Amino acid sequence: MFAIIDIRGRQYLAVKGQRINLDRIDHNQGTVTFGRVLAVHDGQQLQIGQPTVAGALVRAKVIRDFRDRKIRVIKYKPKVRYRRSIGHRQAKTQVEITDIS
């Protein structure tokens, strides 16, 4: 069984027991419920929502909040001695899918 969920404009394939790294989300007591389920496959039948599947929910427990690896951003303009280098670390949340209904 799997589902395709939409979280803040990004789509993720959710399978029970799988861990997914998301952009940082607000959570309380370590559990989250995702209601924007775009499609659900239960083994025999595929349900596709228009735009979402009515009554479908995906529940997950929060494993940890962390920051992703650093990326380097370099700005450069030729002939004017302009060079800038900055780094960025994106805040992430790791969740484990516990139930698809």
PyMOL commands that set and color helices and strands:
alter all, ss='L'
color gray80, all
select strands_A, chain A and resi 2-7+10-15+19-23+31-34+37-41+46-48+58-67+71-77+82-88+91-100
alter strands_A, ss='S'
color yellow, strands_A
deselect
rebuild
show_as cartoon
